[in-house]
Amino acid sequence: EYQWKGPFYFIQGADPQFGLMKAWTHGDTENGDDEWEEEIKLAEQAVQAINKLNPKPKFFVICGDLVHGMPGSRWKKNQEQDLKGVLKNTDQDIPLVFVSGNHDIGNTPTREAIDDYCKNWGDDYFSFWVGGVFFLVLNSQLYSDSSKCHELRQAQDAWLDEQLAVAAKQKCKHIIVFQHIPLFLSKPDEDDDYFNLAKSVRQEIMEKFHKAGVRAVFSGHYHRNAGGSYKGLEMVVSSAIGCQLGHDTHGLRVVVVTEEKVVHKYYSLTELGSHGIEKELLDLLA
């Protein structure tokens, strides 16, 4: 898949977060996540919408917070089991790509929590090619707080530099990054916040991505749609499949990759399920 074969598209989702809806409405985000019927229905709706799409997307990526339960919490295993139960109905020809979020590996991840995530969902960072486009999946928790696993942060940093060097050598069409926590929500120099990466780390990563020619970073975590750009690098923040914290609807983002650009639109689950992708985007694939 090193070679450009023409335009294609993929689906990005974020934060199915089984258990957050009840916890949020009850104001108990620590222990109130003992029900997730609502989220199961929404995840099923997402899978059904994706399965109906024609042509099929190249893959479906979920940008973290797969479930609400933190490592070691009471309901985590059940939540994960139920999410897997829903996702296994995704069309066999549509690969699933998982990104780790803070609820998946902890706000301050440990090696054990990351190992457990990897056993369950696959590597916490990796790269892959689709039709001449280079994709990188990062563990943004290592940028957020690696105080309990410094060596893992260093390993990811070294690996990322190697990967960007490979991309330069291979003359890929675009480089696209997936991570859970956004670099920023709207402005590259905005203040530090729970929902973005700290300025010191952010600046370094943005500059690295800019120099390497990364086209876009897709993330979740905010449970609202947001985004902005830094020197031609687009930061895309997608709202949740699950609990909404703003005025957006439960949804998925359709991302079309052409030779020149990366074009995307956020659809509500209902809209995508009943109408599919609009003509303007489909025309880009023709």
LUMGUVO-487496 format. One record per residue (C-alpha): residue in three letters; z negated, x negated, y negated; residue number from 1. Coordinates in Angstrom, 1 decimal, padded with zeros to 4 digits. Layout:
<rs>
{aa: ALA, pz: Z, px: X, py: Y, i: NUM}
...
</rs>
This chain:
<rs>
{aa: GLU, pz: 000.0, px: 000.0, py: 000.0, i: 1}
{aa: TYR, pz: 000.5, px: -003.0, py: -002.4, i: 2}
{aa: GLN, pz: 003.9, px: -001.6, py: -003.4, i: 3}
{aa: TRP, pz: 004.5, px: 001.0, py: -006.0, i: 4}
{aa: LYS, pz: 006.1, px: 004.0, py: -004.3, i: 5}
{aa: GLY, pz: 006.3, px: 006.5, py: -007.1, i: 6}
{aa: PRO, pz: 003.8, px: 008.9, py: -008.8, i: 7}
{aa: PHE, pz: 000.9, px: 010.4, py: -006.9, i: 8}
{aa: TYR, pz: -002.4, px: 012.2, py: -007.6, i: 9}
{aa: PHE, pz: -006.0, px: 012.2, py: -006.3, i: 10}
{aa: ILE, pz: -009.0, px: 014.5, py: -006.8, i: 11}
{aa: GLN, pz: -012.2, px: 013.4, py: -008.4, i: 12}
{aa: GLY, pz: -015.4, px: 015.3, py: -008.0, i: 13}
{aa: ALA, pz: -019.0, px: 014.3, py: -008.8, i: 14}
{aa: ASP, pz: -022.6, px: 015.4, py: -008.2, i: 15}
{aa: PRO, pz: -022.5, px: 018.1, py: -005.5, i: 16}
{aa: GLN, pz: -026.3, px: 017.2, py: -005.6, i: 17}
{aa: PHE, pz: -027.6, px: 019.6, py: -002.9, i: 18}
{aa: GLY, pz: -031.0, px: 020.8, py: -004.1, i: 19}
{aa: LEU, pz: -030.8, px: 020.3, py: -007.9, i: 20}
{aa: MET, pz: -030.0, px: 023.9, py: -008.9, i: 21}
{aa: LYS, pz: -033.2, px: 025.3, py: -007.7, i: 22}
{aa: ALA, pz: -035.2, px: 022.3, py: -008.8, i: 23}
{aa: TRP, pz: -033.7, px: 022.6, py: -012.3, i: 24}
{aa: THR, pz: -034.2, px: 026.3, py: -012.7, i: 25}
{aa: HIS, pz: -037.8, px: 025.9, py: -011.5, i: 26}
{aa: GLY, pz: -038.4, px: 022.9, py: -013.7, i: 27}
{aa: ASP, pz: -039.6, px: 020.8, py: -010.8, i: 28}
{aa: THR, pz: -037.0, px: 018.1, py: -010.3, i: 29}
{aa: GLU, pz: -039.4, px: 016.1, py: -008.1, i: 30}
{aa: ASN, pz: -040.2, px: 018.5, py: -005.3, i: 31}
{aa: GLY, pz: -038.3, px: 021.7, py: -006.1, i: 32}
{aa: ASP, pz: -035.2, px: 020.9, py: -004.1, i: 33}
{aa: ASP, pz: -036.1, px: 022.8, py: -000.9, i: 34}
{aa: GLU, pz: -033.1, px: 025.2, py: -001.2, i: 35}
{aa: TRP, pz: -029.4, px: 024.4, py: -001.7, i: 36}
{aa: GLU, pz: -027.5, px: 027.6, py: -000.6, i: 37}
{aa: GLU, pz: -025.7, px: 027.7, py: -003.9, i: 38}
{aa: GLU, pz: -024.5, px: 024.1, py: -003.7, i: 39}
{aa: ILE, pz: -023.3, px: 024.7, py: -000.1, i: 40}
{aa: LYS, pz: -021.1, px: 027.6, py: -001.4, i: 41}
{aa: LEU, pz: -019.8, px: 025.5, py: -004.3, i: 42}
{aa: ALA, pz: -018.9, px: 022.5, py: -002.1, i: 43}
{aa: GLU, pz: -017.2, px: 024.9, py: 000.4, i: 44}
{aa: GLN, pz: -015.2, px: 026.3, py: -002.6, i: 45}
{aa: ALA, pz: -014.2, px: 022.8, py: -003.6, i: 46}
{aa: VAL, pz: -013.0, px: 021.9, py: -000.1, i: 47}
{aa: GLN, pz: -011.0, px: 025.1, py: 000.2, i: 48}
{aa: ALA, pz: -009.4, px: 024.5, py: -003.2, i: 49}
{aa: ILE, pz: -008.4, px: 021.0, py: -002.2, i: 50}
{aa: ASN, pz: -007.1, px: 022.0, py: 001.2, i: 51}
{aa: LYS, pz: -004.7, px: 024.5, py: -000.4, i: 52}
{aa: LEU, pz: -003.1, px: 022.0, py: -002.7, i: 53}
{aa: ASN, pz: 000.6, px: 021.2, py: -002.2, i: 54}
{aa: PRO, pz: 001.6, px: 018.4, py: -002.2, i: 55}
{aa: LYS, pz: -001.6, px: 017.0, py: -000.8, i: 56}
{aa: PRO, pz: -003.8, px: 014.6, py: -002.9, i: 57}
{aa: LYS, pz: -003.8, px: 011.0, py: -001.7, i: 58}
{aa: PHE, pz: -007.7, px: 011.1, py: -001.5, i: 59}
{aa: PHE, pz: -010.8, px: 013.0, py: -002.7, i: 60}
{aa: VAL, pz: -013.4, px: 010.8, py: -004.3, i: 61}
{aa: ILE, pz: -017.0, px: 012.0, py: -005.0, i: 62}
{aa: CYS, pz: -018.6, px: 009.9, py: -007.8, i: 63}
{aa: GLY, pz: -022.2, px: 009.9, py: -006.6, i: 64}
{aa: ASP, pz: -025.3, px: 012.0, py: -006.3, i: 65}
{aa: LEU, pz: -024.2, px: 013.5, py: -003.1, i: 66}
{aa: VAL, pz: -027.6, px: 015.2, py: -002.6, i: 67}
{aa: HIS, pz: -030.6, px: 015.6, py: -004.9, i: 68}
{aa: GLY, pz: -033.3, px: 014.2, py: -002.6, i: 69}
{aa: MET, pz: -034.2, px: 010.6, py: -003.5, i: 70}
{aa: PRO, pz: -034.6, px: 008.0, py: -000.7, i: 71}
{aa: GLY, pz: -037.6, px: 008.9, py: 001.5, i: 72}
{aa: SER, pz: -038.0, px: 012.4, py: 000.0, i: 73}
{aa: ARG, pz: -038.7, px: 015.4, py: 002.2, i: 74}
{aa: TRP, pz: -035.3, px: 017.2, py: 002.2, i: 75}
{aa: LYS, pz: -032.9, px: 014.3, py: 001.9, i: 76}
{aa: LYS, pz: -031.8, px: 014.2, py: 005.5, i: 77}
{aa: ASN, pz: -031.2, px: 017.9, py: 005.8, i: 78}
{aa: GLN, pz: -029.3, px: 017.9, py: 002.5, i: 79}
{aa: GLU, pz: -027.0, px: 015.1, py: 003.7, i: 80}
{aa: GLN, pz: -026.5, px: 016.8, py: 007.0, i: 81}
{aa: ASP, pz: -025.4, px: 020.1, py: 005.3, i: 82}
{aa: LEU, pz: -023.1, px: 018.2, py: 002.9, i: 83}
{aa: LYS, pz: -021.4, px: 016.5, py: 005.8, i: 84}
{aa: GLY, pz: -021.1, px: 019.8, py: 007.5, i: 85}
{aa: VAL, pz: -019.1, px: 021.1, py: 004.6, i: 86}
{aa: LEU, pz: -017.0, px: 018.0, py: 004.0, i: 87}
{aa: LYS, pz: -015.9, px: 017.7, py: 007.6, i: 88}
{aa: ASN, pz: -013.7, px: 020.7, py: 006.9, i: 89}
{aa: THR, pz: -011.6, px: 018.7, py: 004.4, i: 90}
{aa: ASP, pz: -008.0, px: 018.5, py: 005.6, i: 91}
{aa: GLN, pz: -007.8, px: 015.5, py: 008.0, i: 92}
{aa: ASP, pz: -004.9, px: 014.0, py: 006.0, i: 93}
{aa: ILE, pz: -007.0, px: 013.7, py: 002.8, i: 94}
{aa: PRO, pz: -009.3, px: 010.7, py: 003.0, i: 95}
{aa: LEU, pz: -012.8, px: 011.0, py: 001.5, i: 96}
{aa: VAL, pz: -014.1, px: 008.2, py: -000.8, i: 97}
{aa: PHE, pz: -017.9, px: 008.1, py: -001.5, i: 98}
{aa: VAL, pz: -019.6, px: 006.5, py: -004.5, i: 99}
{aa: SER, pz: -023.3, px: 005.9, py: -004.5, i: 100}
{aa: GLY, pz: -025.4, px: 007.6, py: -007.2, i: 101}
{aa: ASN, pz: -029.0, px: 007.2, py: -008.4, i: 102}
{aa: HIS, pz: -030.2, px: 010.0, py: -006.1, i: 103}
{aa: ASP, pz: -028.4, px: 008.5, py: -003.2, i: 104}
{aa: ILE, pz: -030.0, px: 005.0, py: -003.4, i: 105}
{aa: GLY, pz: -032.8, px: 005.5, py: -005.9, i: 106}
{aa: ASN, pz: -033.2, px: 004.7, py: -009.7, i: 107}
{aa: THR, pz: -034.5, px: 001.3, py: -008.7, i: 108}
{aa: PRO, pz: -032.7, px: 000.7, py: -005.4, i: 109}
{aa: THR, pz: -034.0, px: -001.4, py: -002.7, i: 110}
{aa: ARG, pz: -032.1, px: -003.2, py: 000.1, i: 111}
{aa: GLU, pz: -033.4, px: -000.6, py: 002.6, i: 112}
{aa: ALA, pz: -032.2, px: 002.3, py: 000.5, i: 113}
{aa: ILE, pz: -028.8, px: 000.8, py: 000.1, i: 114}
{aa: ASP, pz: -028.6, px: -000.1, py: 003.8, i: 115}
{aa: ASP, pz: -029.5, px: 003.5, py: 004.7, i: 116}
{aa: TYR, pz: -026.8, px: 004.8, py: 002.3, i: 117}
{aa: CYS, pz: -024.2, px: 002.5, py: 003.8, i: 118}
{aa: LYS, pz: -025.0, px: 003.6, py: 007.4, i: 119}
{aa: ASN, pz: -024.6, px: 007.2, py: 006.2, i: 120}
{aa: TRP, pz: -021.7, px: 007.1, py: 003.8, i: 121}
{aa: GLY, pz: -020.0, px: 003.7, py: 004.0, i: 122}
{aa: ASP, pz: -020.1, px: 000.6, py: 001.8, i: 123}
{aa: ASP, pz: -021.8, px: 000.9, py: -001.6, i: 124}
{aa: TYR, pz: -018.9, px: -001.1, py: -003.2, i: 125}
{aa: PHE, pz: -015.4, px: -001.8, py: -002.0, i: 126}
{aa: SER, pz: -011.8, px: -001.8, py: -003.0, i: 127}
{aa: PHE, pz: -008.6, px: -000.1, py: -001.7, i: 128}
{aa: TRP, pz: -004.9, px: 000.2, py: -002.5, i: 129}
{aa: VAL, pz: -002.8, px: 003.3, py: -002.8, i: 130}
{aa: GLY, pz: 000.9, px: 002.9, py: -003.6, i: 131}
{aa: GLY, pz: 000.7, px: -000.2, py: -005.8, i: 132}
{aa: VAL, pz: -002.5, px: 000.9, py: -007.6, i: 133}
{aa: PHE, pz: -005.8, px: -001.0, py: -007.1, i: 134}
{aa: PHE, pz: -009.0, px: 001.1, py: -006.8, i: 135}
{aa: LEU, pz: -012.5, px: -000.3, py: -007.1, i: 136}
{aa: VAL, pz: -015.7, px: 001.5, py: -006.1, i: 137}
{aa: LEU, pz: -018.8, px: 000.1, py: -007.7, i: 138}
{aa: ASN, pz: -022.6, px: 000.6, py: -007.2, i: 139}
{aa: SER, pz: -023.6, px: 001.3, py: -010.8, i: 140}
{aa: GLN, pz: -027.3, px: 001.4, py: -009.8, i: 141}
{aa: LEU, pz: -027.2, px: -002.4, py: -009.5, i: 142}
{aa: TYR, pz: -026.2, px: -002.5, py: -013.3, i: 143}
{aa: SER, pz: -028.8, px: 000.1, py: -014.2, i: 144}
{aa: ASP, pz: -031.9, px: -001.5, py: -012.5, i: 145}
{aa: SER, pz: -031.6, px: -004.3, py: -009.9, i: 146}
{aa: SER, pz: -035.2, px: -005.5, py: -010.3, i: 147}
{aa: LYS, pz: -035.9, px: -005.0, py: -006.6, i: 148}
{aa: CYS, pz: -032.6, px: -006.5, py: -005.3, i: 149}
{aa: HIS, pz: -031.3, px: -009.2, py: -007.7, i: 150}
{aa: GLU, pz: -029.3, px: -010.9, py: -005.0, i: 151}
{aa: LEU, pz: -027.4, px: -007.7, py: -004.3, i: 152}
{aa: ARG, pz: -026.4, px: -007.4, py: -008.0, i: 153}
{aa: GLN, pz: -025.3, px: -011.1, py: -008.0, i: 154}
{aa: ALA, pz: -023.2, px: -010.4, py: -004.8, i: 155}
{aa: GLN, pz: -021.5, px: -007.4, py: -006.4, i: 156}
{aa: ASP, pz: -020.8, px: -009.4, py: -009.6, i: 157}
{aa: ALA, pz: -019.2, px: -012.3, py: -007.6, i: 158}
{aa: TRP, pz: -017.2, px: -009.8, py: -005.5, i: 159}
{aa: LEU, pz: -015.9, px: -008.0, py: -008.6, i: 160}
{aa: ASP, pz: -014.7, px: -011.2, py: -010.2, i: 161}
{aa: GLU, pz: -012.8, px: -012.0, py: -006.9, i: 162}
{aa: GLN, pz: -011.3, px: -008.6, py: -006.7, i: 163}
{aa: LEU, pz: -010.1, px: -008.6, py: -010.3, i: 164}
{aa: ALA, pz: -008.5, px: -012.0, py: -009.6, i: 165}
{aa: VAL, pz: -006.7, px: -010.5, py: -006.6, i: 166}
{aa: ALA, pz: -005.4, px: -007.6, py: -008.7, i: 167}
{aa: ALA, pz: -004.0, px: -010.1, py: -011.3, i: 168}
{aa: LYS, pz: -002.2, px: -012.0, py: -008.5, i: 169}
{aa: GLN, pz: -000.8, px: -008.9, py: -006.8, i: 170}
{aa: LYS, pz: 000.7, px: -007.5, py: -010.1, i: 171}
{aa: CYS, pz: -000.7, px: -004.1, py: -009.4, i: 172}
{aa: LYS, pz: 000.5, px: -001.1, py: -011.5, i: 173}
{aa: HIS, pz: -002.9, px: 000.0, py: -012.5, i: 174}
{aa: ILE, pz: -006.6, px: -000.8, py: -011.8, i: 175}
{aa: ILE, pz: -008.9, px: 002.2, py: -011.6, i: 176}
{aa: VAL, pz: -012.7, px: 002.0, py: -011.2, i: 177}
{aa: PHE, pz: -015.1, px: 004.6, py: -009.8, i: 178}
{aa: GLN, pz: -018.8, px: 004.5, py: -010.5, i: 179}
{aa: HIS, pz: -021.6, px: 007.0, py: -010.8, i: 180}
{aa: ILE, pz: -023.2, px: 006.1, py: -014.2, i: 181}
{aa: PRO, pz: -020.7, px: 006.1, py: -017.1, i: 182}
{aa: LEU, pz: -020.4, px: 002.9, py: -019.2, i: 183}
{aa: PHE, pz: -020.8, px: 005.3, py: -022.2, i: 184}
{aa: LEU, pz: -020.5, px: 009.0, py: -022.9, i: 185}
{aa: SER, pz: -018.3, px: 009.1, py: -026.0, i: 186}
{aa: LYS, pz: -018.6, px: 005.8, py: -028.0, i: 187}
{aa: PRO, pz: -018.7, px: 002.2, py: -026.6, i: 188}
{aa: ASP, pz: -021.5, px: 001.3, py: -029.0, i: 189}
{aa: GLU, pz: -023.6, px: 004.4, py: -028.6, i: 190}
{aa: ASP, pz: -027.4, px: 004.1, py: -028.1, i: 191}
{aa: ASP, pz: -028.9, px: 003.5, py: -024.6, i: 192}
{aa: ASP, pz: -029.6, px: 006.8, py: -022.8, i: 193}
{aa: TYR, pz: -030.5, px: 008.0, py: -019.3, i: 194}
{aa: PHE, pz: -026.9, px: 009.0, py: -018.9, i: 195}
{aa: ASN, pz: -025.2, px: 005.7, py: -019.8, i: 196}
{aa: LEU, pz: -025.5, px: 002.0, py: -019.0, i: 197}
{aa: ALA, pz: -027.6, px: -000.2, py: -021.3, i: 198}
{aa: LYS, pz: -025.6, px: -001.7, py: -024.2, i: 199}
{aa: SER, pz: -026.2, px: -005.4, py: -023.1, i: 200}
{aa: VAL, pz: -024.7, px: -004.7, py: -019.6, i: 201}
{aa: ARG, pz: -022.2, px: -002.2, py: -020.9, i: 202}
{aa: GLN, pz: -020.6, px: -004.7, py: -023.3, i: 203}
{aa: GLU, pz: -020.2, px: -007.3, py: -020.7, i: 204}
{aa: ILE, pz: -018.6, px: -004.9, py: -018.1, i: 205}
{aa: MET, pz: -016.3, px: -003.3, py: -020.7, i: 206}
{aa: GLU, pz: -015.0, px: -006.7, py: -021.9, i: 207}
{aa: LYS, pz: -014.5, px: -007.8, py: -018.2, i: 208}
{aa: PHE, pz: -012.6, px: -004.6, py: -017.5, i: 209}
{aa: HIS, pz: -010.5, px: -004.9, py: -020.7, i: 210}
{aa: LYS, pz: -009.5, px: -008.5, py: -019.9, i: 211}
{aa: ALA, pz: -008.5, px: -007.6, py: -016.4, i: 212}
{aa: GLY, pz: -006.4, px: -004.7, py: -017.6, i: 213}
{aa: VAL, pz: -008.5, px: -001.9, py: -016.0, i: 214}
{aa: ARG, pz: -006.9, px: 001.4, py: -017.0, i: 215}
{aa: ALA, pz: -009.7, px: 003.9, py: -016.5, i: 216}
{aa: VAL, pz: -013.2, px: 004.2, py: -015.2, i: 217}
{aa: PHE, pz: -014.1, px: 007.6, py: -013.6, i: 218}
{aa: SER, pz: -017.8, px: 008.6, py: -013.3, i: 219}
{aa: GLY, pz: -020.2, px: 011.6, py: -013.0, i: 220}
{aa: HIS, pz: -024.0, px: 011.6, py: -013.5, i: 221}
{aa: TYR, pz: -023.8, px: 013.6, py: -016.8, i: 222}
{aa: HIS, pz: -023.2, px: 017.0, py: -015.3, i: 223}
{aa: ARG, pz: -020.9, px: 017.7, py: -018.3, i: 224}
{aa: ASN, pz: -017.4, px: 016.5, py: -019.2, i: 225}
{aa: ALA, pz: -017.3, px: 013.7, py: -021.7, i: 226}
{aa: GLY, pz: -015.5, px: 010.4, py: -022.3, i: 227}
{aa: GLY, pz: -013.9, px: 008.0, py: -024.8, i: 228}
{aa: SER, pz: -012.1, px: 004.7, py: -024.9, i: 229}
{aa: TYR, pz: -012.7, px: 001.0, py: -025.5, i: 230}
{aa: LYS, pz: -009.7, px: -001.2, py: -026.4, i: 231}
{aa: GLY, pz: -007.3, px: 000.9, py: -024.2, i: 232}
{aa: LEU, pz: -009.8, px: 001.3, py: -021.3, i: 233}
{aa: GLU, pz: -010.5, px: 005.0, py: -020.8, i: 234}
{aa: MET, pz: -014.0, px: 006.2, py: -019.8, i: 235}
{aa: VAL, pz: -013.7, px: 009.6, py: -018.0, i: 236}
{aa: VAL, pz: -017.0, px: 011.4, py: -017.4, i: 237}
{aa: SER, pz: -016.5, px: 014.5, py: -015.1, i: 238}
{aa: SER, pz: -018.9, px: 017.4, py: -014.8, i: 239}
{aa: ALA, pz: -020.5, px: 018.4, py: -011.5, i: 240}
{aa: ILE, pz: -019.3, px: 020.3, py: -008.4, i: 241}
{aa: GLY, pz: -023.0, px: 021.4, py: -008.3, i: 242}
{aa: CYS, pz: -025.6, px: 022.0, py: -011.1, i: 243}
{aa: GLN, pz: -024.2, px: 022.2, py: -014.7, i: 244}
{aa: LEU, pz: -026.4, px: 020.8, py: -017.5, i: 245}
{aa: GLY, pz: -024.0, px: 021.9, py: -020.3, i: 246}
{aa: HIS, pz: -021.4, px: 024.5, py: -020.9, i: 247}
{aa: ASP, pz: -018.8, px: 023.3, py: -018.3, i: 248}
{aa: THR, pz: -018.0, px: 025.1, py: -015.1, i: 249}
{aa: HIS, pz: -018.4, px: 023.8, py: -011.5, i: 250}
{aa: GLY, pz: -015.2, px: 021.9, py: -011.1, i: 251}
{aa: LEU, pz: -012.9, px: 019.0, py: -010.0, i: 252}
{aa: ARG, pz: -010.6, px: 016.6, py: -011.9, i: 253}
{aa: VAL, pz: -007.0, px: 016.3, py: -010.9, i: 254}
{aa: VAL, pz: -005.7, px: 012.7, py: -011.7, i: 255}
{aa: VAL, pz: -002.0, px: 012.0, py: -011.7, i: 256}
{aa: VAL, pz: -000.9, px: 008.3, py: -011.6, i: 257}
{aa: THR, pz: 002.6, px: 007.5, py: -012.9, i: 258}
{aa: GLU, pz: 004.1, px: 004.1, py: -013.4, i: 259}
{aa: GLU, pz: 003.2, px: 004.1, py: -017.1, i: 260}
{aa: LYS, pz: 000.0, px: 006.1, py: -017.3, i: 261}
{aa: VAL, pz: -003.0, px: 007.9, py: -015.8, i: 262}
{aa: VAL, pz: -003.2, px: 011.6, py: -016.7, i: 263}
{aa: HIS, pz: -006.0, px: 013.9, py: -015.8, i: 264}
{aa: LYS, pz: -007.3, px: 017.4, py: -016.2, i: 265}
{aa: TYR, pz: -010.6, px: 019.1, py: -015.2, i: 266}
{aa: TYR, pz: -010.2, px: 022.4, py: -013.4, i: 267}
{aa: SER, pz: -012.9, px: 024.9, py: -012.6, i: 268}
{aa: LEU, pz: -013.2, px: 025.5, py: -008.8, i: 269}
{aa: THR, pz: -012.0, px: 029.1, py: -009.2, i: 270}
{aa: GLU, pz: -009.0, px: 028.0, py: -011.3, i: 271}
{aa: LEU, pz: -008.0, px: 025.3, py: -008.9, i: 272}
{aa: GLY, pz: -008.5, px: 027.5, py: -005.9, i: 273}
{aa: SER, pz: -006.6, px: 030.4, py: -007.2, i: 274}
{aa: HIS, pz: -003.8, px: 028.8, py: -009.3, i: 275}
{aa: GLY, pz: -003.6, px: 025.2, py: -008.0, i: 276}
{aa: ILE, pz: -002.3, px: 022.5, py: -010.3, i: 277}
{aa: GLU, pz: -000.3, px: 023.5, py: -013.4, i: 278}
{aa: LYS, pz: 003.4, px: 022.8, py: -013.7, i: 279}
{aa: GLU, pz: 003.0, px: 020.1, py: -016.4, i: 280}
{aa: LEU, pz: 001.1, px: 017.9, py: -014.1, i: 281}
{aa: LEU, pz: 003.3, px: 018.7, py: -011.0, i: 282}
{aa: ASP, pz: 006.3, px: 017.7, py: -013.1, i: 283}
{aa: LEU, pz: 004.9, px: 014.2, py: -013.5, i: 284}
{aa: LEU, pz: 004.9, px: 013.9, py: -009.7, i: 285}
{aa: ALA, pz: 008.6, px: 014.9, py: -009.4, i: 286}
</rs>
